[in-house]
Amino acid sequence: MFFVCYIIATLFLTYEYFDLYRAGKERAAERAELTEALATTQKSLERAEQQIALLGAYIREKREQSIESAAESSDQEPSFPDLIDIAQVKVARENVRLVVTFNLINTQETDEPISGRIFVLARLKGSDHSEVLVYPNSPLKDGFPVNYRQGQRFVIKRFKTVKSRYTLSNPLNEPLILKILVYDDEGTLILTKTVEV
């Protein structure tokens, strides 16, 4: 009786052993597949990060080149007189408030409307190192807004009156130099106008 029980227990334990052994091999195979997939994913991620870094460097280089070319052409005013122009620039000083008003004119021969973004930069006359007031508020790089999309939006068919408002820390009565920058919808600088007020 003992011998029969021993044989049955041995068969049962042997079956359990092989069952566990088979399950362990399957898990080991799954782990190997997952490890291989993880390594492949990591390599793909590294390649993607390298491509993104290269693309970012390329975009920065192109942006710097476009800013430099815009800075070089800023002395030619107006840049594209057949597209757009500025007239009737007026400045109102009210204590610590400064309001600049002007007409933006569509000078195209066709009736096609034109749209884009505008910035108005103001600084004291005779001081290249004075604080530059920017409307709408935007950080500058090399004297130009970092992101043209932060400019005041406009769409005109013939002309449009534009107002830019500044709040000053102190009343300002000295002469000012205004620099009006007009970008098209693609971010190309299409007009630079400098006015003394």
Backbone as CSV, one residue per row, in Angstrom:
resi,resn,N_x,N_y,N_z,CA_x,CA_y,CA_z,C_x,C_y,C_z
1,MET,0.837,-1.198,0.000,0.000,0.000,0.000,0.881,1.261,0.000
2,PHE,1.903,1.212,0.818,2.829,2.332,0.887,3.525,2.532,-0.454
3,PHE,3.919,1.428,-1.076,4.617,1.500,-2.362,3.715,2.098,-3.440
4,VAL,2.433,1.734,-3.436,1.473,2.272,-4.414,1.317,3.778,-4.208
5,CYS,1.166,4.193,-2.935,1.040,5.632,-2.635,2.295,6.387,-3.068
6,TYR,3.447,5.743,-2.890,4.718,6.367,-3.256,4.787,6.595,-4.767
7,ILE,4.343,5.589,-5.506,4.364,5.705,-6.980,3.421,6.804,-7.445
8,ILE,2.210,6.833,-6.847,1.232,7.871,-7.256,1.772,9.263,-6.936
9,ALA,2.344,9.424,-5.738,2.890,10.737,-5.347,4.036,11.137,-6.255
10,THR,4.879,10.152,-6.618,6.012,10.440,-7.498,5.532,10.903,-8.874
11,LEU,4.530,10.194,-9.407,3.975,10.585,-10.714,3.371,11.982,-10.658
12,PHE,2.638,12.273,-9.585,2.008,13.574,-9.436,3.055,14.687,-9.348
13,LEU,4.081,14.482,-8.529,5.133,15.483,-8.367,5.928,15.678,-9.653
14,THR,6.158,14.544,-10.375,6.883,14.635,-11.647,6.096,15.461,-12.661
15,TYR,4.784,15.217,-12.703,3.923,15.989,-13.600,3.963,17.481,-13.245
16,GLU,3.844,17.812,-11.962,3.884,19.199,-11.501,5.229,19.851,-11.856
17,TYR,6.312,19.083,-11.701,7.643,19.610,-11.993,7.763,20.009,-13.463
18,PHE,7.337,19.064,-14.339,7.445,19.357,-15.773,6.502,20.502,-16.184
19,ASP,5.339,20.590,-15.533,4.406,21.671,-15.815,5.007,23.024,-15.429
20,LEU,5.615,23.075,-14.245,6.279,24.308,-13.807,7.482,24.638,-14.688
21,TYR,8.229,23.599,-15.095,9.394,23.806,-15.957,8.971,24.399,-17.296
22,ARG,7.871,23.854,-17.873,7.375,24.360,-19.146,6.898,25.818,-19.001
23,ALA,6.180,26.126,-17.913,5.708,27.485,-17.677,6.889,28.444,-17.508
24,GLY,7.930,27.978,-16.828,9.119,28.822,-16.646,9.801,29.120,-17.963
25,LYS,9.899,28.124,-18.838,10.513,28.361,-20.151,9.702,29.352,-20.980
26,GLU,8.348,29.246,-20.896,7.507,30.170,-21.642,7.698,31.599,-21.139
27,ARG,7.766,31.746,-19.809,7.979,33.088,-19.252,9.353,33.637,-19.629
28,ALA,10.354,32.757,-19.638,11.698,33.195,-20.021,11.721,33.657,-21.477
29,ALA,10.985,32.931,-22.338,10.908,33.321,-23.746,10.196,34.666,-23.897
30,GLU,9.109,34.852,-23.111,8.386,36.118,-23.160,9.280,37.265,-22.696
31,ARG,10.048,37.025,-21.621,10.950,38.053,-21.119,12.002,38.413,-22.164
32,ALA,12.510,37.397,-22.863,13.511,37.651,-23.900,12.925,38.490,-25.033
33,GLU,11.674,38.176,-25.433,11.016,38.946,-26.495,10.791,40.389,-26.056
34,LEU,10.323,40.558,-24.795,10.087,41.904,-24.291,11.381,42.700,-24.197
35,THR,12.465,42.035,-23.768,13.762,42.706,-23.674,14.233,43.156,-25.056
36,GLU,14.054,42.275,-26.041,14.451,42.624,-27.410,13.606,43.778,-27.948
37,ALA,12.274,43.723,-27.675,11.395,44.802,-28.135,11.759,46.120,-27.462
38,LEU,12.092,46.055,-26.159,12.483,47.258,-25.440,13.768,47.854,-26.010
39,ALA,14.738,46.998,-26.322,15.987,47.481,-26.900,15.742,48.135,-28.257
40,THR,14.866,47.527,-29.073,14.540,48.103,-30.384,13.852,49.445,-30.235
41,THR,12.918,49.522,-29.263,12.200,50.779,-29.022,13.147,51.868,-28.554
42,GLN,14.081,51.508,-27.671,15.045,52.490,-27.185,15.919,53.022,-28.320
43,LYS,16.347,52.116,-29.233,17.148,52.554,-30.371,16.346,53.497,-31.264
44,SER,15.064,53.145,-31.496,14.217,54.011,-32.320,14.029,55.373,-31.666
45,LEU,13.846,55.362,-30.334,13.684,56.620,-29.609,14.943,57.476,-29.689
46,GLU,16.110,56.852,-29.564,17.366,57.594,-29.673,17.532,58.207,-31.055
47,ARG,17.174,57.409,-32.101,17.259,57.938,-33.466,16.305,59.120,-33.646
48,ALA,15.067,58.983,-33.097,14.089,60.061,-33.216,14.567,61.313,-32.494
49,GLU,15.161,61.152,-31.309,15.678,62.299,-30.560,16.810,62.984,-31.335
50,GLN,17.679,62.189,-31.974,18.750,62.771,-32.775,18.181,63.559,-33.959
51,GLN,17.149,62.985,-34.610,16.533,63.674,-35.743,15.859,64.976,-35.305
52,ILE,15.186,64.925,-34.130,14.535,66.129,-33.613,15.567,67.196,-33.292
53,ALA,16.688,66.774,-32.681,17.752,67.730,-32.350,18.324,68.364,-33.616
54,LEU,18.552,67.552,-34.655,19.067,68.089,-35.913,18.069,69.043,-36.558
55,LEU,16.777,68.661,-36.522,15.746,69.510,-37.097,15.640,70.826,-36.337
56,GLY,15.732,70.752,-34.985,15.691,71.968,-34.181,16.853,72.895,-34.501
57,ALA,18.047,72.316,-34.654,19.218,73.127,-34.995,19.042,73.770,-36.370
58,TYR,18.472,73.019,-37.320,18.243,73.547,-38.662,17.241,74.707,-38.629
59,ILE,16.166,74.532,-37.847,15.149,75.584,-37.750,15.734,76.836,-37.116
60,ARG,16.528,76.652,-36.030,17.147,77.801,-35.381,18.079,78.544,-36.334
61,GLU,18.854,77.774,-37.120,19.780,78.389,-38.070,19.024,79.190,-39.123
62,LYS,17.945,78.594,-39.648,17.155,79.297,-40.664,16.499,80.548,-40.080
63,ARG,16.022,80.448,-38.826,15.391,81.598,-38.184,16.400,82.720,-37.995
64,GLU,17.605,82.370,-37.550,18.645,83.388,-37.364,19.021,84.030,-38.696
65,GLN,19.084,83.210,-39.756,19.397,83.772,-41.068,18.308,84.728,-41.531
66,SER,17.034,84.354,-41.287,15.940,85.225,-41.716,15.928,86.520,-40.923
67,ILE,16.268,86.439,-39.611,16.334,87.654,-38.790,17.472,88.553,-39.269
68,GLU,18.624,87.936,-39.578,19.760,88.719,-40.066,19.436,89.383,-41.396
69,SER,18.793,88.637,-42.286,18.447,89.220,-43.585,17.407,90.321,-43.429
70,ALA,16.474,90.131,-42.464,15.482,91.181,-42.209,16.150,92.414,-41.633
71,ALA,17.150,92.207,-40.750,17.861,93.339,-40.157,18.645,94.098,-41.225
72,GLU,19.238,93.359,-42.175,20.008,94.006,-43.234,19.120,94.818,-44.158
73,SER,17.886,94.345,-44.352,16.985,95.049,-45.272,16.115,96.081,-44.562
74,SER,16.300,96.222,-43.225,15.434,97.135,-42.481,15.671,98.596,-42.846
75,ASP,16.837,98.924,-43.422,17.124,100.300,-43.794,16.401,100.716,-45.068
76,GLN,15.896,99.767,-45.805,15.189,100.066,-47.044,13.709,100.222,-46.719
77,GLU,13.245,101.455,-46.624,11.862,101.709,-46.241,11.140,102.420,-47.371
78,PRO,9.913,102.045,-47.654,9.259,100.819,-47.208,9.793,99.610,-47.961
79,SER,9.686,98.435,-47.373,10.251,97.233,-47.977,9.507,96.849,-49.252
80,PHE,8.166,96.859,-49.170,7.351,96.485,-50.317,6.254,97.530,-50.501
81,PRO,6.594,98.683,-51.109,5.603,99.753,-51.220,4.395,99.377,-52.062
82,ASP,4.502,98.309,-52.875,3.367,97.909,-53.702,2.362,97.068,-52.923
83,LEU,2.651,96.734,-51.669,1.741,95.925,-50.862,1.023,96.738,-49.793
84,ILE,1.790,97.462,-49.004,1.218,98.113,-47.826,2.052,99.328,-47.452
85,ASP,1.407,100.315,-46.818,2.121,101.504,-46.374,1.451,102.053,-45.119
86,ILE,2.101,103.043,-44.507,1.623,103.637,-43.261,1.553,105.144,-43.450
87,ALA,0.486,105.765,-42.936,0.318,107.206,-43.069,-0.364,107.761,-41.825
88,GLN,-0.245,109.087,-41.660,-0.928,109.835,-40.592,-0.605,109.268,-39.207
89,VAL,0.669,109.217,-38.916,1.095,108.736,-37.593,0.887,109.853,-36.579
90,LYS,0.181,109.558,-35.496,-0.093,110.534,-34.449,0.233,109.916,-33.093
91,VAL,0.702,110.755,-32.187,1.045,110.302,-30.838,0.320,111.182,-29.825
92,ALA,-0.344,110.548,-28.873,-1.009,111.263,-27.778,-0.340,110.849,-26.474
93,ARG,0.098,111.859,-25.708,0.739,111.600,-24.414,-0.225,112.044,-23.321
94,GLU,-0.571,111.113,-22.457,-1.499,111.399,-21.355,-0.871,110.892,-20.062
95,ASN,-0.089,111.759,-19.440,0.592,111.417,-18.199,1.481,110.190,-18.420
96,VAL,1.109,109.042,-17.852,1.935,107.843,-18.015,1.414,106.950,-19.137
97,ARG,0.510,107.462,-19.947,-0.014,106.678,-21.074,0.473,107.290,-22.383
98,LEU,0.817,106.415,-23.309,1.266,106.825,-24.635,0.423,106.064,-25.648
99,VAL,-0.230,106.800,-26.545,-1.091,106.175,-27.552,-0.585,106.575,-28.934
100,VAL,-0.244,105.579,-29.743,0.219,105.809,-31.115,-0.885,105.357,-32.071
101,THR,-1.291,106.258,-32.973,-2.345,105.960,-33.941,-1.813,106.207,-35.346
102,PHE,-2.142,105.309,-36.266,-1.745,105.499,-37.667,-2.683,104.711,-38.569
103,ASN,-2.648,105.057,-39.854,-3.443,104.333,-40.842,-2.564,103.332,-41.577
104,LEU,-3.032,102.108,-41.632,-2.367,101.061,-42.403,-3.111,100.962,-43.729
105,ILE,-2.394,101.171,-44.834,-3.036,101.309,-46.143,-2.640,100.155,-47.057
106,ASN,-3.631,99.546,-47.668,-3.404,98.510,-48.669,-3.136,99.212,-50.001
107,THR,-1.880,99.150,-50.472,-1.498,99.874,-51.688,-1.454,98.971,-52.920
108,GLN,-1.990,97.761,-52.822,-2.022,96.876,-53.990,-2.966,97.452,-55.042
109,GLU,-2.679,97.165,-56.283,-3.533,97.655,-57.362,-4.858,96.907,-57.400
110,THR,-4.868,95.677,-56.923,-6.105,94.899,-56.903,-6.881,95.191,-55.620
111,ASP,-8.125,94.715,-55.560,-8.959,94.884,-54.363,-8.787,93.720,-53.383
112,GLU,-7.765,92.916,-53.617,-7.553,91.754,-52.753,-7.145,92.203,-51.346
113,PRO,-7.829,91.717,-50.299,-7.451,92.117,-48.932,-6.091,91.545,-48.548
114,ILE,-5.457,92.188,-47.593,-4.162,91.735,-47.106,-4.246,91.627,-45.588
115,SER,-3.542,90.640,-45.024,-3.612,90.408,-43.584,-2.231,90.067,-43.055
116,GLY,-2.096,90.185,-41.749,-0.821,89.864,-41.122,-0.784,90.317,-39.677
117,ARG,0.416,90.696,-39.216,0.642,91.099,-37.818,1.473,92.385,-37.781
118,ILE,1.213,93.214,-36.756,1.912,94.490,-36.612,2.537,94.575,-35.223
119,PHE,3.749,95.144,-35.166,4.392,95.544,-33.915,4.774,97.008,-34.026
120,VAL,4.675,97.724,-32.908,5.140,99.108,-32.850,6.168,99.203,-31.731
121,LEU,7.428,99.569,-32.094,8.509,99.704,-31.123,8.783,101.189,-30.913
122,ALA,8.923,101.589,-29.662,9.176,102.994,-29.338,10.380,103.092,-28.409
123,ARG,11.242,104.078,-28.695,12.392,104.346,-27.824,12.717,105.827,-27.878
124,LEU,13.492,106.293,-26.895,13.886,107.698,-26.846,14.792,108.039,-28.023
125,LYS,14.602,109.204,-28.598,15.462,109.644,-29.690,16.865,109.947,-29.151
126,GLY,17.887,109.593,-29.931,19.258,109.900,-29.575,19.876,108.961,-28.571
127,SER,19.180,107.862,-28.238,19.727,106.887,-27.283,19.448,105.490,-27.796
128,ASP,20.506,104.865,-28.318,20.345,103.505,-28.845,20.231,102.471,-27.737
129,HIS,20.553,102.877,-26.496,20.542,101.923,-25.385,19.355,102.131,-24.448
130,SER,18.423,103.003,-24.840,17.272,103.230,-23.977,16.306,102.045,-24.063
131,GLU,15.399,101.988,-23.087,14.413,100.897,-23.060,13.525,100.979,-24.292
132,VAL,13.264,99.832,-24.898,12.389,99.769,-26.067,11.022,99.282,-25.617
133,LEU,10.007,100.090,-25.882,8.626,99.703,-25.584,8.066,98.974,-26.793
134,VAL,7.439,97.848,-26.562,6.938,97.025,-27.668,5.435,96.823,-27.505
135,TYR,4.693,97.076,-28.577,3.250,96.817,-28.582,2.905,95.990,-29.811
136,PRO,2.197,94.856,-29.620,1.891,94.197,-28.354,3.171,93.704,-27.669
137,ASN,3.081,93.515,-26.364,4.255,93.143,-25.584,4.866,91.852,-26.113
138,SER,6.172,91.877,-26.353,6.868,90.715,-26.904,8.355,90.848,-26.627
139,PRO,9.029,89.731,-26.321,10.493,89.804,-26.190,11.136,90.062,-27.550
140,LEU,12.289,90.729,-27.526,13.004,91.061,-28.752,14.315,90.291,-28.833
141,LYS,14.733,90.037,-30.069,16.048,89.464,-30.322,16.634,90.193,-31.524
142,ASP,17.788,90.841,-31.323,18.423,91.642,-32.374,17.490,92.742,-32.879
143,GLY,16.661,93.270,-31.985,15.790,94.381,-32.339,14.489,93.991,-33.000
144,PHE,14.196,92.677,-33.102,12.975,92.215,-33.736,12.236,91.259,-32.797
145,PRO,10.903,91.219,-32.868,10.143,90.298,-32.009,10.555,88.852,-32.255
146,VAL,10.596,88.084,-31.180,10.993,86.680,-31.286,9.932,85.879,-32.041
147,ASN,8.666,86.164,-31.772,7.574,85.418,-32.404,6.612,86.401,-33.066
148,TYR,6.572,86.402,-34.397,5.725,87.367,-35.100,4.246,87.154,-34.818
149,ARG,3.860,85.936,-34.395,2.448,85.643,-34.134,1.900,86.395,-32.918
150,GLN,2.791,86.981,-32.117,2.341,87.764,-30.968,1.948,89.181,-31.364
151,GLY,2.129,89.519,-32.632,1.786,90.862,-33.097,0.288,91.081,-33.173
152,GLN,-0.090,92.358,-33.326,-1.510,92.709,-33.446,-2.013,92.276,-34.818
153,ARG,-3.088,91.512,-34.824,-3.650,90.964,-36.058,-4.370,92.057,-36.845
154,PHE,-4.245,92.022,-38.182,-4.993,92.962,-39.016,-5.434,92.268,-40.298
155,VAL,-6.566,92.729,-40.820,-7.058,92.337,-42.145,-7.636,93.607,-42.759
156,ILE,-7.115,94.031,-43.903,-7.600,95.268,-44.517,-7.863,95.057,-46.007
157,LYS,-8.877,95.783,-46.476,-9.144,95.805,-47.910,-8.621,97.104,-48.517
158,ARG,-8.880,98.245,-47.835,-8.348,99.529,-48.307,-7.421,100.143,-47.261
159,PHE,-7.957,100.468,-46.082,-7.101,100.977,-45.009,-7.743,100.655,-43.669
160,LYS,-6.925,100.745,-42.619,-7.384,100.433,-41.270,-6.621,101.322,-40.296
161,THR,-7.333,101.871,-39.322,-6.692,102.665,-38.273,-6.208,101.731,-37.169
162,VAL,-4.942,101.859,-36.834,-4.317,100.993,-35.824,-3.921,101.844,-34.626
163,LYS,-4.201,101.329,-33.428,-3.818,102.021,-32.194,-2.919,101.110,-31.375
164,SER,-1.850,101.679,-30.857,-0.994,100.950,-29.918,-0.888,101.775,-28.643
165,ARG,-1.068,101.115,-27.500,-1.099,101.809,-26.210,0.021,101.304,-25.316
166,TYR,0.670,102.243,-24.643,1.754,101.908,-23.723,1.459,102.533,-22.365
167,THR,1.784,101.814,-21.319,1.725,102.353,-19.966,3.154,102.528,-19.477
168,LEU,3.523,103.767,-19.157,4.895,104.093,-18.785,5.046,104.134,-17.273
169,SER,6.272,103.969,-16.824,6.536,104.087,-15.388,6.558,105.555,-14.966
170,ASN,6.960,106.454,-15.889,6.995,107.892,-15.620,6.525,108.634,-16.864
171,PRO,5.997,109.843,-16.684,5.611,110.639,-17.864,6.810,110.841,-18.790
172,LEU,6.557,110.811,-20.088,7.640,110.882,-21.066,7.319,111.978,-22.074
173,ASN,8.130,113.038,-22.064,7.890,114.166,-22.967,8.970,114.316,-24.026
174,GLU,10.044,113.530,-23.920,11.135,113.634,-24.884,10.707,113.094,-26.253
175,PRO,11.389,113.522,-27.325,11.091,112.978,-28.667,11.326,111.467,-28.714
176,LEU,10.521,110.797,-29.513,10.589,109.342,-29.621,10.865,108.922,-31.060
177,ILE,11.460,107.760,-31.191,11.613,107.103,-32.488,10.686,105.892,-32.493
178,LEU,9.757,105.871,-33.432,8.848,104.740,-33.585,9.331,103.869,-34.737
179,LYS,9.311,102.577,-34.519,9.648,101.623,-35.578,8.462,100.689,-35.735
180,ILE,7.794,100.773,-36.871,6.595,99.974,-37.127,6.978,98.805,-38.024
181,LEU,6.724,97.608,-37.542,7.056,96.387,-38.276,5.764,95.698,-38.697
182,VAL,5.669,95.354,-39.963,4.487,94.667,-40.478,4.917,93.336,-41.080
183,TYR,4.290,92.264,-40.618,4.562,90.914,-41.114,3.339,90.395,-41.852
184,ASP,3.573,89.560,-42.863,2.432,88.890,-43.490,2.079,87.636,-42.691
185,ASP,1.100,86.876,-43.158,0.625,85.706,-42.408,1.666,84.596,-42.325
186,GLU,2.655,84.623,-43.194,3.705,83.604,-43.176,4.884,84.007,-42.294
187,GLY,4.841,85.223,-41.737,5.931,85.664,-40.875,7.026,86.423,-41.613
188,THR,6.787,86.779,-42.888,7.775,87.557,-43.642,7.593,89.033,-43.341
189,LEU,8.683,89.716,-43.041,8.637,91.145,-42.777,8.411,91.882,-44.095
190,ILE,7.238,92.515,-44.245,6.907,93.156,-45.516,7.002,94.680,-45.451
191,LEU,7.156,95.230,-44.245,7.307,96.671,-44.147,7.999,97.046,-42.847
192,THR,8.970,97.953,-42.954,9.594,98.566,-41.787,9.518,100.068,-41.969
193,LYS,8.900,100.734,-41.009,8.731,102.187,-41.114,9.243,102.830,-39.825
194,THR,10.172,103.771,-39.950,10.706,104.484,-38.798,10.212,105.926,-38.840
195,VAL,9.646,106.376,-37.718,9.047,107.704,-37.641,9.517,108.394,-36.382
196,GLU,9.875,109.665,-36.496,10.251,110.458,-35.321,9.049,111.292,-34.880
197,VAL,8.726,111.222,-33.579,7.564,111.953,-33.070,7.952,112.719,-31.795
